[in-house]
Amino acid sequence: MTAPAKRRATYADLQAVSPTLVAEIIDGDLVTHPRPLPRHGIAAMELGGELRAAFGRGPRGPGGWIFMPEPELHLGPDIVVPDLAGWRRERFAAMPETNRATPPPDWVCEIISPSTERYDRGTKRRIYARAGVPFMWLLDPRSRFLEAFTLVNASWLLGGTFEDQDEVRAPPFEAVAFPLGALWPFDAPPEDTPNDEPSEG
């Protein structure tokens, strides 16, 4: 006896989810997870601020980008919500009038948390590649670690890794660097190594 076909989640299913949860449709399944913890949310806001200052309308860089937090991306049959996404301004002609952010972004960033890591590193990476998103960053505030990927021949190529207090300079935002440590303002910077030699004077 043939098993009944699995029912695919619909947009109505997604809209019925409590606003206290983030909801996505991934490979036909409705996937929900809690809103992020403060460490996660602060890192997202700080990263967005660094990029807007240089690549949005801010004064510190070349500009030319539009950034959105948690946009609802309709990528083929999948509906995904990255923590941050960016579009080159020439590809983002007008303000969307619905929840759908189109066209697919030029850059996405997923901020890793225990409830989302399996999807962020697995299924969602595949969905972004299939949609032709050129650049993807994975940021882990728990480990204070950033991975920057570039899409090459439909596969993700790791272009750089940054940790703790490193200066980040990675595509597509390599024109201006920023300190990774700025994304966790409540963590104290590492202390200077004490000098064992007596000071002069």
C-alpha positions, 0 to 999 in steps of 0.5 A: 500500500502506497503511503499518502503523500506528505502535505506541504506547508502553505503560506497560510500555515506560516501566517498562523504561527504565533508572532513570538516565533520565527516561522519558515517553510523549508523543503515543504515543512513548517519550521519554527524557532524562538526569537533570539536571545539578547546576545544573538540580537545585539550581534545582529544589530551591531553588525547591521550598524557596521555595514550600514555606516559603510555600505548603506547611506552612512558616511564611512564608506562607498554606500550602494547597499540596502539592508534589512533585518529578518526579511521574509524571502520567497525563494522558489517553494521555500520561505526563509528568514535570514537574520540580515540581508543586503541588496545592491541598491541598483537591484532594489528599485522600490520599497516592498509593499508586502512582507515579501522581499524580492529579488533574492538578496546579494548577501545574507547573514545567519546568526548561529544559535542552538535552535537554528544551527542545523538549518543554517549550516545545512538546508538554508545554505543549500536554499541560498545557493540554489537561489543564486545568493552570491555571498553568505556569512555565518556568525556565531556569537557564542564562539565569537566566530565569523565565516564568510562564503562566496558562491562559486559554480553553485557551491559555497567557497569559504573565503575567510574566517574571523574570530574574537577581536580580528579585523573583518574584511570579507566579500562583498564588504572588503572595501571597509574593515571593522573589528569583530569584537564590536559585535559583542559590546558586553564582552571585555577586550583581551587585556594587554600582556603584562610587561615583565621588565621594570618600567624606566623612570 
